[in-house]
Amino acid sequence: MSTHKQGKGNRGSLKWIQRLVNDRSDIIDREIVRSLRLKATDTVEWVSPRSPDYAEYRDADFLKAIRHPKYAADLQEFWPRNGPQWDALGVVSNGTVIIVEAKAHIAEVFTMIGAKDPKSRAKIEAAFHRTQTDLGIDSPYPWAAPFYQYANRVAHLHFLHNLCGVPTVLAFVHFLGDEEMDGPRRRPEWKETNREVHEYLGLAGRPIQERIIDVFVEVDDLK
């Protein structure tokens, strides 16, 4: 299923990203305009997760949501079905696509590949290999773990921005002060974690880093 209707989230990053996009998009818009050095007149249209069903998208529906359905066959060749389900998707008035992964606590960063089918795993490994080769990354560490989710988001950024020519930015939205999830309260905690992830994946110092931005949001601003 390429479209997943989440319903209203009641905790963690699901809850906060829904509130951010639907109620306080000015917070993330401001950070994106600043990070991308956009014109003051540029605006962001958030296509997901929108009230009332808070749908999230993946695969062909994800491409349709960001207005680039013509690349569906290319994505199918690049990545197996049931690819990343994006926490939020936005399109800037200048055409730039914003793909979002949201986090409320550091434990969410640690993930490993879950695909069981050998063909799916082989396609994922091939996508990682192509991404690393194209980006000039020579890392001795596997992308299948322990930062698999981060790695597959980077692979999809590469697919859209470099292989399809769609101006794209990968935004990691980090929520601060989620006491229920025992999440970080200060930016340095997230920044240090992200630095370690970038070093592990071989992203440090590569041009692709310019297409990856970190957005920090205080949950108190969303209550």
Buried (B, 14 or more C-beta within 10 A) or exposed (E): EBBBEBEBBEEBBBBBBBBBBBEBBEBBBEBBBEBBEBEEEBBBEBBBBBEEBBBBBBBBBBBBBBEBEEBBEBBBEBBBBEBBBBBBBBBBEEEBBBBBBBBBBBEBBBBEBEBEEEEBBEBBBEBBEBBBEEBEBEBEEBBBEBBBBBBBBBBBBBBBBBBBEBEBBBBBBBBBBBEEBEBBEEEEBBBEBBEEBBEBBBBBEBEBEEBBBBBBBEBEBBE
